[in-house]
Amino acid sequence: MLHTDDRNIAALAAAGEREAGPFAVALAGLVALAVAMGVGRFAFTPLLPMMLHDGSVSLAGGGWLATWNYIGYFAGALACLFIRPDAARMVRLGLALTVLLTFAMAAPGGMTAWSVWRGMAGIASALVMVYTAGWCLHRLAELGQPALAGLIFCGPGLGIVVTGVSAFGMVAAGWQANWGWLAFGALGLLLTALVWHVFTPEARAASEGARAAAPDSAPRLDGGTWALTFAYGLAGFGYIITATFLPVIARQAMPGSVWADLFWPVFGVGVTVGALLATRVGIAHDNRRLLVLTYAVQALGVAIAVVWPTVAGFALSSLLAGLPFTALVSFAMREARRLWGGQAARLMGLMTASYGLGQIAGPPLATALVARGGGFASSLSAAAGALVLGALIFACMLRVLPLPSAR
């Protein structure tokens, strides 16, 4: 009797997954990435100035907290290379951990505890990123709506806008940083509850059957996949200094300006608009050509903050740096799926690990150069240079590895 009940529950779960239409899948992916990235990872950026004001952390300490988060992101992405779990279960696990760890940042404990929580939050966000992208892209392809994938990647931008604007209001109201962490934990809990039912784990029999039907070995890592992976890592380094320190950079360049804390929400608006524009780009376009464009735009955005450190300059820099952020991710993940098809999640994991390595390098470099020279110009220039190099790699791939004529 128990065995029969288990089968009935599994069948109902599978039916629930099939009932989710393409827009429900895309919106669930959007919300999942808003929680994991906009809250779990990047709520730290607008809250860092509040933590500095409270005296709970120094700039160097804040840089190390960011680095621990990126180390966790790298570790989580690396784990995706070696495990083949049910994707929906991993999304649920990552979302639940993100909420718990956001609440944990409000608890007393100091740098030691915060470093652990930020590292674990990085692992959780990597799991959600990889498995949400893989699960949603696969489901949208099955449902005949692959172009909706760009909608999924609006999630981080919308999360950044909400947390950034909220933090601006918190500063105006005189909130302490731990109150902000509590508020963002509650927001993450609400959003997770809204999409929990969409990420329905597969029935055991269907899951095992799919694994049995899959080839035992992954496609080969050839020159094209390694170039894609390396260039994607450069994108991780290229954006992370801006994404970690933008409010701090703006406050340093314009002391006392009321605008300093609003550039981060502008970055989020750029992320959202860029992701929406990506939904208008048909899948027939060569992803590498699109990546050349997005890398170049983001390099320009990062560089503007160096040469034009004014209100207008920071606003334009934030917008241009944000526009390609998740559009770039969307095109890169699409390219991974083109190359490895149904086994793309493993390549996505490798790419995300490379991205994570780029992120790890950014904050320590920035804080070291600030300590030496007093400003962020050198580290931002290095970030812009990395993005230019990534654009050049994809430009070379277009010439050396042309797509088949059928494409």
N, C-alpha and C positions, 0 to 999 in steps of 0.2 A: 504493500500500500504506500509506504514511504517512497519507494522507487518511482511509482506511478505519479505521485504528487510532485516529485522533483522534476519529472519529465514535463508535467503540465506547466509548472512554474517557468521552466526553461523555454517551453513553446510560447508562453505568453510574453516572455521577455523578448524573444526573437520577433514576435508579431509587433510589439511596441516599437522596436527599432525600424521595422519595415514601414510603419505608419507615418514616421517623420518625413514630411515632404522636403523638397529642396530648400525652401526659404527657412523652414524650421531648423534644418541642419546648419545652414549658413549663419542664421542668427544665434544658434547655440554656440557655434564656433566663435563668433564675434564676442559673445558674453564671456566665454571661457578664457579667451585671450585678454579681454579687458580685466578680468580678475587676476590672472596669472602674471600679466606683464604690467598693466596700468596700475594695479594695486600691489601685488606681491613683489614686483621688482622696482617699479619706478615711482611709487609713492614716497620712497626714500629721498628722491631728488628734491621735491618741494619741502619735505620735512627736515632736510639737513640744515638749512639756515635756522629753523626753529630750535633744533638740537644745539647748534652752535650758540644761539642766543641764550638758551637755558644753561649753558656751561656744562652740559652732560657729555660733550665730545669736542675734540679739537678738529681742525681741518685735516690734519694727518690721520687722526683716528677715524674721521668720516671716510677718508679715502680707503682705509683698510677695511672698514665695514663694507664698502662697495666692492672691494676686491674679493672679500670672502663670499659675497653673493655671486660674483662672477666665477669664482672657483667652484662653487656649488653648481652653478649652471653648466660649467664644463663637465663636472663629474656626472651630472644627470644625463647630459647629452651622450657622454661616453658609454654610460650604462645602456642606453638605447641601442647601441651597436651589438650587444651581446645577449639581450633578452628578447623574447618574442611573446609578450603577454597579450592579453585582450586589450585592445587600444582604449575602448570605452572605460574599462576598469581603471586604467592608468590615468585617464583624464579626471575621473572622479577622485582618485587618490590624490592627484596633484592639487586639485581645487580645494579639497578638504584640508590638506596640509598648509596651503597658502593662507587660508582663513585663520587657522590655529596659530600659525607663526606670525601673522600680522598682529593678532591680539597679544602674542608673547612679547612683542617689542615694547608694549606699554608697561610691562612688568619690570620691577627693579632687578638689577643684576649686573649692570655695567658692561664694559667692553667684552669681557669673556663670554657672558651669556648672549649678548647681542651678536657677537661674531658667529656663534653657533646657530642662532636663529636665522641670521642672514645667509649663512652657508646653506642651511637646510631649505630656506625659501628659494635659493637659486636652483637646487635640485628639483624642487616641486615645479618651478616655472619652466624648466627644461622639459620635464615630463609632459606638462600640459602643452607646451609649444609643439613638440615633436608629434605627440600622439593625437592632438587636436587637428593639426595640419594633415597628418596622414589619414586619419579616420574621416574627416570631413571631405578632403579631396576625393577619396575613394567613393564615399557615398554620393557626392555630387556627380561624379562620373557615371555611377550606376543609374542615377536618376536623370541623366541627360542634361544636366545644367552645370558643366564644369566652369563656365564663366563666372558663376556666383562665388567662386573661391576668393575673389578680391574683397568681397563683403566681409569674410571672416577676418581679414587682416585690418579691418577698420577698428577692431576691438582694442588693440593697444593704444591707438590714438585717442579714442573716446575715453578710455580709462585715464590717460594722461591729462586730458582736458578736465575731467571731473575732479581728479585729485588735485590738479594744479590750481583750479579756480577755488576749490574748497580750502586749500591751504592758504591762499591769498586772504580769504575771509577769516580763517583762523588767526592769521597774523594780526589782521585789523581788530579782531575781538580780544587779542591778548592771550590766546590759548597757549598752553604748554604743549610740547611735542608729543608727550605720551597720550594726551587727549586726542590728538590727531590720529595716532596709531589705533586707538580704540574705535574712533569713528570709521576709519577705513576698514578695520576688521569687520565691523557691522555691515558696511556696504558690501564687502566681499561675500559675507554670509548670505545676504539677501539675494545677490545675483546668482550665486551658486545654487541656491534653492530653486530659482526660476528655471534653470536649464538641466537640473540633475536628471530628470526623466528622459531627456532626449538621448543622453549618452548611456543607452541601455546595453549592458554587457551581452555578448553573444551567448546563445545556447551552447552548452558544452559540446554536444555532438557536432553541431555545425562548425564550431571553432576548431575542433580536432580534425574534422574533415577538410577544412580549408588548409590547415597546416600540412596535412598529409598530401594534399594535391599540389602544394607548393614545391618548387625545386629545392633540393637539399643544399645547394650552394648558391651564393649570390652572384650576380654578374661581376665581371672582372673590374678591378680598379685600374683603368687605363689612364693615359695622359690627359684625356678630356675631363674625367671625373676628378683627378688630382688637381688640375688647374682650377676647376670650379670650386673645389673645397678650399684651396689656398686663397683664391680671390674672395671667397665668402668670409674667410677669417680676417682679411684686410678690412672688410666692411665692419666687422665687430670692433676693431681697433679705431676705425675712422669716425664712428659716431659716438663712442662711449664717453669721451671726455666732455663733450657737450651735454650728453644725456645725464651725466653724473653731477656736473658742477655748474650748469647753466645759470641758476639763480645766484650762486656764489660769484661766478665770473661777472655777471651783470652788476651785482652789488659792489664788487671791487672796482669796476670801471666807472660806475656812477653812484658814488656814496650818497645815501639819503634819498635816492630817486624812488618815487612811488611805483614806477613801472618795472622795477627789477624783478619782482616776483611774478609778473604777468607774462614774461617771455616764455616760460615753461608751458603754460596753457597754449600760447601761440604755436609752439613746437607741436603740441598735441593736435591742434587744428590742422596743421600741415600734414601730420601723419594720417589723420582721418580723410582729408581731401585726397591725398595721394593714393590711399587704398581704394577710395571710391572711383578715382580715375582709372585705377588698374582693372576694375571690373568692366570698363568700357573697351579694354584692349583684348581683342580676340585671341584665341589660343593658336591661331595660324601664324602669328608673328614669331620671329626668332627671339626666344627669351634672352639670348646673349646680347642681341642688339639693344633690347630694352634695358639690360643691365648696364651697358656702356653709358646710356643716357642717365639712368638713376644714380650711378656712382658719380658721374660728372656734376650733376646738380647738387648732390650732397656735399661734394668737395667744395663747390662754390659757396654753399651755405656756411660751412665751417670756416672757410677762409675770410668771409666778410666780417665775422666777429673780430678778427685780428686787425684788419685794415680800417674798419669803420665802427669803432666802439661807442656809438651814440644810440639814442632811443630808436631812431629809424634804422640804423645799422643792425642793432640786435633784433629788432622785429623782423627785418628781411632775412637775417641770418637764421633765426629760429624757424621761420616759415620754410625756407629752402632746405634747411637741414632736415626738417620733419617730413616734407613732401615725399621723398623717396624711401623713408625708413621701412615701412612695412610693404610698400609696393615692391621694393627691392627683395624683401623676403619672399613675397608671393611669386615673383618671377623666378627666383632661385629655386624654390621648392617645385615649381612647375617644371623647371629644367631637370631637376632630380627625377621627377616622375616620368619625364620623357625618356630619360636614359635608362632607368631601372624598372619602370612599370610597376607591377604589383609589389615588388620588393623595395620600393623607393624609401620606405621608412628607415631602413638601415643606412642608406646613403644620406638621408636627411639627418640622421643621428651623427654621422661623421662630419657633415657640414656644420651642424650646430656645435659640435665639439670644437671645431676649428674657429668658429665665431666666438665661442667662449674663451679660447686662448687669447684672441685679439682683445676681448674685453678685459681679461685679467691684466694685461700689460698696461692698459690706459691709465687708471687712477694712480698707481705708484709712480709712473713716469710724470704725470701731471703734478702731483704733490712734491716730488723731488725737484722738478724744474721751478716750481713756485718758490720753494725754499731757497733755491740758488739765485733766481733772477727776480722774484717778487711778483710775477704775473703769469698768465696762462698762454701768452702769445706763442711761445716756443712749442708747447705741447699741442696746441690747436693747429699750428703749421705742420707738425709731423702727422697729425691725423688727416689733414687735407691731402698731404702727399701720399699717404697710404691709399686713400680713395682714388686718387689719380692713377696710381699703379694698378689698382684693381680694374679700373676702366680700360687701361691699356691691355691687360691680360685678356679681357673679354674681346677687345678689338682684334687681338692676335688670333684668338680662337675662331673668330668669324672667317678669317682668311685661311687658317691652317686646317680647320675642321668644318667644312661647309656641310649644311644639312642635305640629306638626300633630296633629289629633285621632286619626289612625290610630296614632300612637305610643302 
